[in-house]
């Protein structure tokens, strides 16, 4: 099978690494890929937003399956464009990907279908938002409606914080068009979890769950990022809890999307809060999480490619092999991330970290004059697998200690906490 992987971040490196292990794979092509992806695939210089270029690449390479990694091209309709040309695509079409592309759409769908989530209101005007914040009370969460690279959820512990968050979205337009509509939500307390299921449009199978660490600093402090690390498994999600989430959240969501938008073919990422009243949806994503993908696929046994292919074609889904192992991913970021940061710093020690047994997934790297250098805010995802989370933490941080680049920043508490408040 010839496979085209669309994307060039840490999630896509992980997918390339996993897909390359499949005995069903003939050739793997990535667009645009990165230096890590290039170890497993032939990389083509086609961007994720170049739909015409991706279509020509798929036709030239006689691609049997396209796997779309990032959310932006899915929300913009890449899967639809490729399917219209007869290609099998792992990833939802634009109407179904609106679950991630519009938080207002997602909340309204949950409200109509009784899917448990936080109380909310959608607003487009500052004063209406201010009034609802005072009605709801603090703490609360202000969210940009559209895609904001994981940085559009603003936790507000005072009304002054809420007023400023609304102004950032609706007045100062810090999130551009994504923040022109705002969702104001009740603050949920509990343990956070990232739950993943793969759907073929009519049925679905669950993957492992993980916990992400969103804020940039230890102790869950500082601004939100795209994710500073993740671990799997989540101890509190036993088989009964996982079955409940599938029955009360995942299956009703997929059924509702199929009725109101289009059949969902791809991976559904449900961000959950495990509250005292049961699991509630924080948000949906239309793709694998990053860095949850690194932890989940590193610990996963068996062949992922038949599951991706079955979902893309609307065929029967083989149940993913359960894993008894744990994995931890620690993200190494550039100084200043998630704000402004420098690029081009030489990276040392990746080979040494891998020799120590870690998997080092490239997120924001490039090769210049033969050297590996930083090329993004999140640079590497250092991932280790062990019999339990404690062992994976130890192995991951031992590997992190072998890597260096100027301004390297990482959290030192990945996997060390369980309970969080959102």
C-alpha positions as a Markdown table, in Angstrom:
| # | Residue | x | y | z |
|---|---|---|---|---|
| 1 | Unk | 0.0 | 0.0 | 0.0 |
| 2 | Unk | 1.3 | 3.5 | -0.9 |
| 3 | Unk | 0.5 | 6.0 | 1.8 |
| 4 | Unk | 0.6 | 9.8 | 1.7 |
| 5 | Unk | 1.0 | 11.5 | 5.1 |
| 6 | Unk | 0.1 | 15.1 | 5.2 |
| 7 | Unk | 1.8 | 17.3 | 7.9 |
| 8 | Unk | 5.2 | 18.1 | 9.3 |
| 9 | Unk | 5.1 | 18.2 | 13.1 |
| 10 | Unk | 5.6 | 15.9 | 16.0 |
| 11 | Unk | 2.3 | 14.1 | 15.5 |
| 12 | Unk | 3.2 | 13.4 | 11.9 |
| 13 | Unk | 6.7 | 12.1 | 12.8 |
| 14 | Unk | 5.0 | 9.7 | 15.3 |
| 15 | Unk | 2.5 | 8.6 | 12.6 |
| 16 | Unk | 5.3 | 8.0 | 10.1 |
| 17 | Unk | 7.2 | 6.0 | 12.6 |
| 18 | Unk | 4.2 | 3.8 | 13.4 |
| 19 | Unk | 3.0 | 3.4 | 9.8 |
| 20 | Unk | 6.5 | 2.5 | 8.6 |
| 21 | Unk | 6.3 | -0.6 | 10.9 |
| 22 | Unk | 3.4 | -2.1 | 9.0 |
| 23 | Unk | 4.0 | -5.1 | 6.7 |
| 24 | Unk | 1.2 | -3.7 | 4.5 |
| 25 | Unk | 3.2 | -0.6 | 3.6 |
| 26 | Unk | 4.9 | -0.4 | 0.2 |
| 27 | Unk | 5.9 | 3.3 | 0.1 |
| 28 | Unk | 5.4 | 6.2 | 2.5 |
| 29 | Unk | 5.4 | 9.7 | 1.2 |
| 30 | Unk | 5.1 | 12.8 | 3.4 |
| 31 | Unk | 4.2 | 16.4 | 2.6 |
| 32 | Unk | 6.0 | 18.4 | 3.7 |
| 33 | Unk | 7.5 | 16.2 | 6.5 |
| 34 | Unk | 10.5 | 17.1 | 8.6 |
| 35 | Unk | 14.0 | 15.7 | 9.3 |
| 36 | Unk | 12.5 | 13.1 | 11.7 |
| 37 | Unk | 9.7 | 12.1 | 9.2 |
| 38 | Unk | 12.4 | 11.8 | 6.5 |
| 39 | Unk | 13.9 | 8.8 | 8.4 |
| 40 | Unk | 10.7 | 6.8 | 7.5 |
| 41 | Unk | 9.3 | 8.5 | 4.4 |
| 42 | Unk | 10.1 | 10.3 | 1.2 |
| 43 | Unk | 9.4 | 13.9 | 1.9 |
| 44 | Unk | 7.9 | 16.2 | -0.8 |
| 45 | Unk | 8.0 | 20.0 | -0.6 |
| 46 | Unk | 4.3 | 20.4 | -0.7 |
| 47 | Unk | 2.6 | 22.4 | 2.0 |
| 48 | Unk | -0.5 | 21.3 | 3.9 |
| 49 | Unk | -2.6 | 24.1 | 2.5 |
| 50 | Unk | -1.6 | 23.4 | -1.2 |
| 51 | Unk | -4.6 | 21.3 | -2.0 |
| 52 | Unk | -3.8 | 21.2 | -5.8 |
| 53 | Unk | -0.2 | 20.2 | -5.1 |
| 54 | Unk | -1.3 | 17.5 | -2.7 |
| 55 | Unk | -3.7 | 16.1 | -5.2 |
| 56 | Unk | -1.0 | 16.1 | -8.0 |
| 57 | Unk | 1.4 | 14.4 | -5.6 |
| 58 | Unk | -1.1 | 11.7 | -4.7 |
| 59 | Unk | -1.8 | 11.0 | -8.3 |
| 60 | Unk | 1.9 | 10.9 | -9.3 |
| 61 | Unk | 2.8 | 8.6 | -6.4 |
| 62 | Unk | -0.2 | 6.3 | -7.0 |
| 63 | Unk | -1.3 | 6.8 | -3.4 |
| 64 | Unk | -3.8 | 4.2 | -2.0 |
| 65 | Unk | -4.4 | 6.0 | 1.3 |
| 66 | Unk | -4.0 | 9.6 | 2.5 |
| 67 | Unk | -3.5 | 10.2 | 6.2 |
| 68 | Unk | -4.1 | 13.9 | 7.2 |
| 69 | Unk | -2.4 | 14.9 | 10.4 |
| 70 | Unk | -3.1 | 18.6 | 11.2 |
| 71 | Unk | -6.5 | 20.2 | 11.9 |
| 72 | Unk | -6.3 | 23.2 | 9.7 |
| 73 | Unk | -6.4 | 21.4 | 6.3 |
| 74 | Unk | -9.2 | 19.2 | 7.6 |
| 75 | Unk | -11.3 | 22.2 | 8.7 |
| 76 | Unk | -10.6 | 23.8 | 5.3 |
| 77 | Unk | -11.9 | 20.8 | 3.4 |
| 78 | Unk | -8.8 | 18.8 | 2.2 |
| 79 | Unk | -10.4 | 15.4 | 2.9 |
| 80 | Unk | -13.4 | 16.4 | 0.8 |
| 81 | Unk | -11.2 | 17.6 | -2.1 |
| 82 | Unk | -9.2 | 14.4 | -2.1 |
| 83 | Unk | -12.3 | 12.1 | -1.7 |
| 84 | Unk | -14.0 | 13.9 | -4.7 |
| 85 | Unk | -11.1 | 12.6 | -6.8 |
| 86 | Unk | -11.6 | 9.0 | -5.6 |
| 87 | Unk | -8.9 | 8.8 | -2.9 |
| 88 | Unk | -9.3 | 7.0 | 0.4 |
| 89 | Unk | -8.7 | 9.6 | 3.2 |
| 90 | Unk | -8.2 | 9.2 | 6.9 |
| 91 | Unk | -9.6 | 12.4 | 8.3 |
| 92 | Unk | -13.1 | 13.9 | 8.5 |
| 93 | Unk | -14.5 | 16.3 | 5.8 |
| 94 | Unk | -15.0 | 19.9 | 6.6 |
| 95 | Unk | -18.6 | 19.6 | 7.8 |
| 96 | Unk | -17.6 | 16.9 | 10.4 |
| 97 | Unk | -14.3 | 18.6 | 11.2 |
| 98 | Unk | -16.3 | 21.6 | 12.4 |
| 99 | Unk | -16.4 | 19.8 | 15.7 |
| 100 | Unk | -12.9 | 21.3 | 16.1 |
| 101 | Unk | -13.1 | 24.2 | 13.7 |
| 102 | Unk | -16.0 | 25.9 | 15.6 |
| 103 | Unk | -16.4 | 25.5 | 19.3 |
| 104 | Unk | -19.8 | 27.2 | 19.0 |
| 105 | Unk | -20.9 | 24.5 | 16.6 |
| 106 | Unk | -19.6 | 21.7 | 18.9 |
| 107 | Unk | -21.3 | 23.2 | 22.0 |
| 108 | Unk | -24.6 | 23.6 | 20.2 |
| 109 | Unk | -24.5 | 20.1 | 18.9 |
| 110 | Unk | -23.8 | 18.8 | 22.4 |
| 111 | Unk | -26.7 | 20.8 | 23.8 |
| 112 | Unk | -29.1 | 19.5 | 21.2 |
| 113 | Unk | -28.1 | 15.9 | 21.8 |
| 114 | Unk | -27.7 | 15.8 | 25.5 |
| 115 | Unk | -24.0 | 15.2 | 25.5 |
| 116 | Unk | -22.5 | 16.2 | 28.9 |
| 117 | Unk | -20.5 | 19.4 | 28.8 |
| 118 | Unk | -20.0 | 22.6 | 30.7 |
| 119 | Unk | -22.7 | 25.4 | 30.7 |
| 120 | Unk | -21.9 | 28.0 | 28.1 |
| 121 | Unk | -23.0 | 30.9 | 26.0 |
| 122 | Unk | -21.8 | 32.1 | 22.6 |
| 123 | Unk | -21.3 | 35.8 | 22.1 |
| 124 | Unk | -20.0 | 38.1 | 19.4 |
| 125 | Unk | -20.2 | 41.4 | 21.3 |
| 126 | Unk | -18.1 | 42.6 | 24.3 |
| 127 | Unk | -21.0 | 43.8 | 26.5 |
| 128 | Unk | -23.0 | 40.7 | 26.0 |
| 129 | Unk | -20.0 | 38.7 | 27.0 |
| 130 | Unk | -19.4 | 40.8 | 30.1 |
| 131 | Unk | -23.0 | 40.4 | 31.2 |
| 132 | Unk | -22.8 | 36.6 | 30.9 |
| 133 | Unk | -19.5 | 36.4 | 32.8 |
| 134 | Unk | -21.2 | 38.1 | 35.7 |
| 135 | Unk | -24.2 | 35.8 | 35.5 |
| 136 | Unk | -22.1 | 32.7 | 35.3 |
| 137 | Unk | -19.5 | 33.8 | 37.9 |
| 138 | Unk | -15.8 | 33.1 | 38.2 |
| 139 | Unk | -13.8 | 31.1 | 37.6 |
| 140 | Unk | -14.8 | 30.6 | 34.0 |
| 141 | Unk | -13.2 | 29.9 | 30.6 |
| 142 | Unk | -13.3 | 32.2 | 27.6 |
| 143 | Unk | -12.6 | 30.4 | 24.3 |
| 144 | Unk | -12.0 | 31.6 | 20.8 |
| 145 | Unk | -14.5 | 29.9 | 18.5 |
| 146 | Unk | -12.1 | 28.9 | 15.8 |
| 147 | Unk | -8.6 | 27.3 | 15.4 |
| 148 | Unk | -6.0 | 29.0 | 17.7 |
| 149 | Unk | -3.2 | 26.4 | 17.8 |
| 150 | Unk | -4.2 | 25.2 | 21.2 |
| 151 | Unk | -3.8 | 28.7 | 22.7 |
| 152 | Unk | -7.4 | 30.0 | 22.5 |
| 153 | Unk | -8.7 | 28.8 | 25.8 |
| 154 | Unk | -8.3 | 31.5 | 28.5 |
| 155 | Unk | -8.9 | 30.5 | 32.1 |
| 156 | Unk | -10.3 | 33.5 | 34.0 |
| 157 | Unk | -10.2 | 33.5 | 37.8 |
| 158 | Unk | -11.5 | 37.0 | 38.3 |
| 159 | Unk | -14.0 | 39.2 | 36.4 |
| 160 | Unk | -11.1 | 41.4 | 35.5 |
| 161 | Unk | -9.4 | 38.4 | 33.9 |
| 162 | Unk | -12.7 | 37.7 | 32.0 |
| 163 | Unk | -13.1 | 41.2 | 30.7 |
| 164 | Unk | -9.5 | 41.2 | 29.5 |
| 165 | Unk | -9.9 | 37.8 | 27.8 |
| 166 | Unk | -13.0 | 39.1 | 26.0 |
| 167 | Unk | -11.2 | 42.2 | 24.9 |
| 168 | Unk | -8.3 | 40.1 | 23.6 |
| 169 | Unk | -10.7 | 38.2 | 21.4 |
| 170 | Unk | -13.4 | 40.7 | 20.4 |
| 171 | Unk | -11.6 | 44.1 | 20.6 |
| 172 | Unk | -7.8 | 43.5 | 20.1 |
| 173 | Unk | -8.4 | 40.5 | 17.8 |
| 174 | Unk | -5.4 | 38.7 | 19.1 |
| 175 | Unk | -6.8 | 35.5 | 17.6 |
| 176 | Unk | -7.9 | 37.0 | 14.4 |
| 177 | Unk | -11.0 | 35.7 | 12.8 |
| 178 | Unk | -10.9 | 32.7 | 15.2 |
| 179 | Unk | -11.8 | 35.0 | 18.1 |
| 180 | Unk | -14.5 | 37.0 | 16.4 |
| 181 | Unk | -17.0 | 34.6 | 18.1 |
| 182 | Unk | -16.4 | 33.6 | 21.7 |
| 183 | Unk | -17.7 | 30.7 | 23.8 |
| 184 | Unk | -17.9 | 31.5 | 27.5 |
| 185 | Unk | -17.9 | 28.3 | 29.6 |
| 186 | Unk | -18.4 | 27.1 | 33.2 |
| 187 | Unk | -15.1 | 26.2 | 34.9 |
| 188 | Unk | -15.0 | 22.5 | 35.4 |
| 189 | Unk | -13.1 | 20.8 | 38.2 |
| 190 | Unk | -11.7 | 17.2 | 38.1 |
| 191 | Unk | -9.1 | 15.1 | 36.3 |
| 192 | Unk | -8.5 | 15.9 | 32.7 |
| 193 | Unk | -8.1 | 13.2 | 30.0 |
| 194 | Unk | -7.7 | 13.0 | 26.3 |
| 195 | Unk | -9.8 | 10.2 | 24.9 |
| 196 | Unk | -9.3 | 8.9 | 21.3 |
| 197 | Unk | -11.6 | 6.8 | 19.1 |
| 198 | Unk | -11.3 | 5.9 | 15.4 |
| 199 | Unk | -14.5 | 6.0 | 13.3 |
| 200 | Unk | -15.3 | 4.6 | 9.9 |
| 201 | Unk | -18.4 | 6.7 | 9.6 |
| 202 | Unk | -20.8 | 4.3 | 11.2 |
| 203 | Unk | -18.9 | 2.4 | 14.0 |
| 204 | Unk | -15.9 | 3.2 | 16.1 |
| 205 | Unk | -13.2 | 1.7 | 18.2 |
| 206 | Unk | -11.4 | 3.2 | 21.2 |
| 207 | Unk | -7.7 | 3.8 | 21.5 |
| 208 | Unk | -5.7 | 4.4 | 24.7 |
| 209 | Unk | -6.4 | 7.6 | 26.7 |
| 210 | Unk | -3.7 | 10.1 | 27.8 |
| 211 | Unk | -3.2 | 13.2 | 29.9 |
| 212 | Unk | -1.8 | 16.3 | 28.4 |
| 213 | Unk | 0.0 | 19.1 | 30.2 |
| 214 | Unk | -1.1 | 22.3 | 28.4 |
| 215 | Unk | 0.5 | 25.2 | 30.3 |
| 216 | Unk | 4.1 | 26.1 | 29.7 |
| 217 | Unk | 5.4 | 26.0 | 33.3 |
| 218 | Unk | 5.6 | 23.4 | 36.0 |
| 219 | Unk | 2.6 | 23.1 | 38.4 |
| 220 | Unk | 0.2 | 23.9 | 35.6 |
| 221 | Unk | 1.2 | 27.6 | 35.6 |
| 222 | Unk | 1.6 | 30.1 | 32.8 |
| 223 | Unk | -0.1 | 30.4 | 29.5 |
| 224 | Unk | -1.6 | 27.6 | 27.5 |
| 225 | Unk | 0.5 | 26.0 | 24.8 |
| 226 | Unk | -0.1 | 23.3 | 22.1 |
| 227 | Unk | 1.0 | 20.8 | 24.8 |
| 228 | Unk | 4.2 | 20.4 | 26.8 |
| 229 | Unk | 4.0 | 16.7 | 27.5 |
| 230 | Unk | 1.7 | 13.7 | 27.9 |
| 231 | Unk | 1.5 | 10.3 | 29.4 |
| 232 | Unk | -0.6 | 7.1 | 29.1 |
| 233 | Unk | -2.4 | 5.2 | 30.5 |
| 234 | Unk | -4.7 | 7.3 | 32.7 |
| 235 | Unk | -5.2 | 5.2 | 35.8 |
| 236 | Unk | -8.7 | 6.5 | 36.6 |
| 237 | Unk | -10.1 | 5.3 | 33.2 |
| 238 | Unk | -10.7 | 1.7 | 33.9 |
| 239 | Unk | -12.6 | -0.5 | 31.4 |
| 240 | Unk | -16.0 | 0.5 | 32.9 |
| 241 | Unk | -15.1 | 4.2 | 32.6 |
| 242 | Unk | -14.0 | 3.8 | 29.0 |
| 243 | Unk | -17.2 | 2.0 | 28.1 |
| 244 | Unk | -19.2 | 4.8 | 29.7 |
| 245 | Unk | -17.4 | 7.4 | 27.7 |
| 246 | Unk | -18.0 | 5.5 | 24.5 |
| 247 | Unk | -21.7 | 5.0 | 25.3 |
| 248 | Unk | -22.5 | 8.5 | 26.6 |
| 249 | Unk | -20.1 | 10.7 | 24.6 |
| 250 | Unk | -18.3 | 9.2 | 21.6 |
| 251 | Unk | -21.1 | 7.2 | 20.0 |
| 252 | Unk | -23.8 | 9.9 | 20.5 |
| 253 | Unk | -21.3 | 12.5 | 19.1 |
| 254 | Unk | -20.5 | 10.5 | 16.0 |
| 255 | Unk | -24.2 | 9.7 | 15.4 |
| 256 | Unk | -25.2 | 13.4 | 15.8 |
| 257 | Unk | -22.4 | 14.5 | 13.4 |
| 258 | Unk | -23.5 | 11.9 | 10.8 |
| 259 | Unk | -27.1 | 13.2 | 11.0 |
| 260 | Unk | -26.4 | 16.9 | 11.1 |
| 261 | Unk | -23.2 | 17.2 | 9.0 |
| 262 | Unk | -21.5 | 14.2 | 7.4 |
| 263 | Unk | -20.2 | 10.8 | 8.4 |
| 264 | Unk | -17.0 | 11.1 | 10.5 |
| 265 | Unk | -14.1 | 9.1 | 9.1 |
| 266 | Unk | -10.9 | 9.6 | 11.1 |
| 267 | Unk | -9.9 | 9.9 | 14.7 |
| 268 | Unk | -12.1 | 11.8 | 17.2 |
| 269 | Unk | -10.2 | 13.3 | 20.1 |
| 270 | Unk | -12.4 | 14.1 | 23.0 |
| 271 | Unk | -10.9 | 16.4 | 25.7 |
| 272 | Unk | -12.7 | 15.3 | 28.9 |
| 273 | Unk | -13.0 | 16.5 | 32.4 |
| 274 | Unk | -13.7 | 13.6 | 34.8 |
| 275 | Unk | -15.9 | 15.5 | 37.2 |
| 276 | Unk | -17.7 | 14.4 | 40.3 |
| 277 | Unk | -20.9 | 14.2 | 38.1 |
| 278 | Unk | -19.2 | 12.0 | 35.5 |
| 279 | Unk | -17.1 | 12.7 | 32.4 |
| 280 | Unk | -17.9 | 16.0 | 30.5 |
| 281 | Unk | -16.6 | 17.2 | 27.2 |
| 282 | Unk | -14.2 | 20.2 | 27.3 |
| 283 | Unk | -13.6 | 20.2 | 23.5 |
| 284 | Unk | -13.4 | 18.0 | 20.4 |
| 285 | Unk | -10.4 | 17.8 | 18.1 |
| 286 | Unk | -10.6 | 16.2 | 14.6 |
| 287 | Unk | -7.1 | 14.7 | 14.7 |
| 288 | Unk | -4.6 | 13.0 | 16.9 |
| 289 | Unk | -3.5 | 15.2 | 19.8 |
| 290 | Unk | 0.1 | 16.4 | 19.9 |
| 291 | Unk | 1.8 | 15.3 | 22.2 |
| 292 | Unk | -0.7 | 12.7 | 23.2 |
| 293 | Unk | -0.1 | 10.9 | 19.9 |
| 294 | Unk | 3.5 | 10.4 | 20.7 |
| 295 | Unk | 2.7 | 8.7 | 24.0 |
| 296 | Unk | -0.2 | 6.6 | 22.8 |
| 297 | Unk | 1.4 | 5.3 | 19.6 |
| 298 | Unk | 4.7 | 4.6 | 21.3 |
| 299 | Unk | 2.9 | 2.3 | 23.8 |
| 300 | Unk | 0.6 | 0.8 | 21.2 |
| 301 | Unk | 1.2 | -2.8 | 20.1 |
| 302 | Unk | 0.2 | -4.1 | 16.7 |
| 303 | Unk | -0.3 | -2.6 | 13.2 |
| 304 | Unk | -2.0 | 0.8 | 13.0 |
| 305 | Unk | -2.3 | 0.9 | 9.2 |
| 306 | Unk | -5.2 | -1.5 | 8.8 |
| 307 | Unk | -7.2 | 0.6 | 11.3 |
| 308 | Unk | -6.5 | 3.9 | 9.4 |
| 309 | Unk | -7.3 | 2.2 | 6.1 |
| 310 | Unk | -10.6 | 0.7 | 7.4 |
| 311 | Unk | -11.7 | 4.1 | 8.7 |
| 312 | Unk | -10.9 | 5.8 | 5.5 |
| 313 | Unk | -12.8 | 3.4 | 3.4 |
| 314 | Unk | -15.8 | 3.0 | 5.7 |
| 315 | Unk | -14.9 | -0.7 | 6.2 |
| 316 | Unk | -14.8 | -2.9 | 9.3 |
| 317 | Unk | -12.3 | -1.6 | 11.9 |
| 318 | Unk | -9.9 | -4.2 | 13.4 |
| 319 | Unk | -9.7 | -3.6 | 17.1 |
| 320 | Unk | -6.4 | -2.0 | 18.1 |
| 321 | Unk | -4.2 | -4.3 | 20.1 |
| 322 | Unk | -4.4 | -3.4 | 23.8 |
| 323 | Unk | -1.1 | -2.4 | 25.4 |
| 324 | Unk | 0.0 | -3.1 | 28.9 |
| 325 | Unk | 2.8 | -0.6 | 28.7 |
| 326 | Unk | 3.1 | 3.1 | 29.7 |
| 327 | Unk | 4.6 | 6.0 | 27.8 |
| 328 | Unk | 5.6 | 9.5 | 28.6 |
| 329 | Unk | 6.4 | 12.3 | 26.2 |
| 330 | Unk | 8.4 | 15.4 | 27.3 |
| 331 | Unk | 8.3 | 18.3 | 24.9 |
| 332 | Unk | 11.5 | 20.4 | 24.5 |
| 333 | Unk | 10.5 | 23.9 | 23.5 |
| 334 | Unk | 12.3 | 27.1 | 22.3 |
| 335 | Unk | 12.8 | 29.9 | 24.8 |
| 336 | Unk | 9.8 | 32.3 | 24.7 |
| 337 | Unk | 7.3 | 29.7 | 23.5 |
| 338 | Unk | 4.3 | 30.1 | 23.3 |
| 339 | Unk | 5.2 | 33.7 | 22.6 |
| 340 | Unk | 7.9 | 35.0 | 20.3 |
| 341 | Unk | 11.0 | 32.7 | 20.0 |
| 342 | Unk | 14.2 | 32.4 | 18.0 |
| 343 | Unk | 14.9 | 29.6 | 15.6 |
| 344 | Unk | 18.1 | 28.2 | 14.0 |
| 345 | Unk | 19.8 | 27.0 | 17.2 |
| 346 | Unk | 21.9 | 23.9 | 16.7 |
| 347 | Unk | 20.5 | 20.8 | 18.4 |
| 348 | Unk | 22.9 | 18.3 | 20.1 |
| 349 | Unk | 22.4 | 14.9 | 21.7 |
| 350 | Unk | 19.5 | 13.4 | 19.8 |
| 351 | Unk | 21.5 | 10.3 | 18.8 |
| 352 | Unk | 22.6 | 9.9 | 22.4 |
| 353 | Unk | 19.0 | 10.1 | 23.7 |
| 354 | Unk | 17.9 | 7.5 | 21.2 |
| 355 | Unk | 20.9 | 5.3 | 22.1 |
| 356 | Unk | 19.6 | 5.4 | 25.6 |
| 357 | Unk | 16.3 | 3.9 | 24.4 |
| 358 | Unk | 14.1 | 6.9 | 23.9 |
| 359 | Unk | 12.1 | 7.8 | 20.9 |
| 360 | Unk | 12.8 | 11.4 | 19.8 |
| 361 | Unk | 10.0 | 12.8 | 17.6 |
| 362 | Unk | 10.7 | 15.9 | 15.6 |
| 363 | Unk | 8.2 | 18.7 | 15.9 |
| 364 | Unk | 10.0 | 21.9 | 14.9 |
| 365 | Unk | 13.3 | 21.0 | 13.4 |
| 366 | Unk | 15.2 | 21.7 | 10.1 |
| 367 | Unk | 18.5 | 20.8 | 8.6 |
| 368 | Unk | 20.8 | 23.7 | 7.6 |
| 369 | Unk | 24.3 | 23.0 | 6.3 |
| 370 | Unk | 24.0 | 19.5 | 7.4 |
| 371 | Unk | 23.2 | 20.3 | 11.0 |
| 372 | Unk | 19.9 | 19.8 | 12.9 |
| 373 | Unk | 18.5 | 23.1 | 14.1 |
| 374 | Unk | 15.4 | 24.4 | 15.8 |
| 375 | Unk | 12.6 | 25.6 | 13.5 |
| 376 | Unk | 9.6 | 26.0 | 15.8 |
| 377 | Unk | 8.2 | 26.7 | 19.2 |
| 378 | Unk | 7.9 | 23.0 | 20.1 |
| 379 | Unk | 11.1 | 21.4 | 18.9 |
| 380 | Unk | 11.2 | 17.7 | 20.0 |
| 381 | Unk | 9.1 | 15.2 | 21.8 |
| 382 | Unk | 11.3 | 12.9 | 23.9 |
| 383 | Unk | 9.3 | 9.8 | 24.5 |
| 384 | Unk | 10.0 | 6.7 | 26.6 |
| 385 | Unk | 8.1 | 3.4 | 27.1 |
| 386 | Unk | 8.2 | 1.3 | 30.3 |
| 387 | Unk | 6.1 | -1.1 | 32.4 |
| 388 | Unk | 4.5 | 1.8 | 34.3 |
| 389 | Unk | 4.3 | 5.6 | 34.2 |
| 390 | Unk | 7.0 | 6.0 | 36.9 |
| 391 | Unk | 9.5 | 4.0 | 34.9 |
| 392 | Unk | 8.6 | 5.9 | 31.7 |
| 393 | Unk | 9.1 | 9.3 | 33.5 |
| 394 | Unk | 12.5 | 8.2 | 34.6 |
| 395 | Unk | 13.6 | 7.0 | 31.2 |
| 396 | Unk | 12.2 | 10.1 | 29.4 |
| 397 | Unk | 14.0 | 12.6 | 31.6 |
| 398 | Unk | 17.2 | 10.6 | 31.4 |
| 399 | Unk | 17.0 | 11.0 | 27.7 |
| 400 | Unk | 16.1 | 14.7 | 27.9 |
| 401 | Unk | 19.3 | 15.2 | 29.9 |
| 402 | Unk | 21.3 | 14.1 | 26.8 |
| 403 | Unk | 19.8 | 16.8 | 24.5 |
| 404 | Unk | 20.7 | 20.5 | 24.4 |
| 405 | Unk | 20.1 | 23.6 | 22.3 |
| 406 | Unk | 20.3 | 27.3 | 23.2 |
| 407 | Unk | 17.2 | 28.4 | 25.2 |
| 408 | Unk | 15.8 | 24.8 | 25.6 |
| 409 | Unk | 12.8 | 24.8 | 27.9 |
| 410 | Unk | 10.8 | 21.9 | 29.2 |
| 411 | Unk | 8.5 | 21.1 | 32.1 |
| 412 | Unk | 10.0 | 18.9 | 34.8 |
| 413 | Unk | 6.7 | 17.5 | 36.1 |
| 414 | Unk | 5.3 | 15.6 | 33.1 |
| 415 | Unk | 3.4 | 12.6 | 34.3 |
| 416 | Unk | 3.9 | 13.5 | 38.0 |
| 417 | Unk | 0.4 | 14.8 | 38.7 |
| 418 | Unk | -3.0 | 13.3 | 38.2 |
| 419 | Unk | -5.7 | 15.8 | 39.3 |
| 420 | Unk | -6.1 | 19.1 | 37.4 |
| 421 | Unk | -8.7 | 21.8 | 37.3 |
| 422 | Unk | -9.7 | 23.4 | 34.1 |
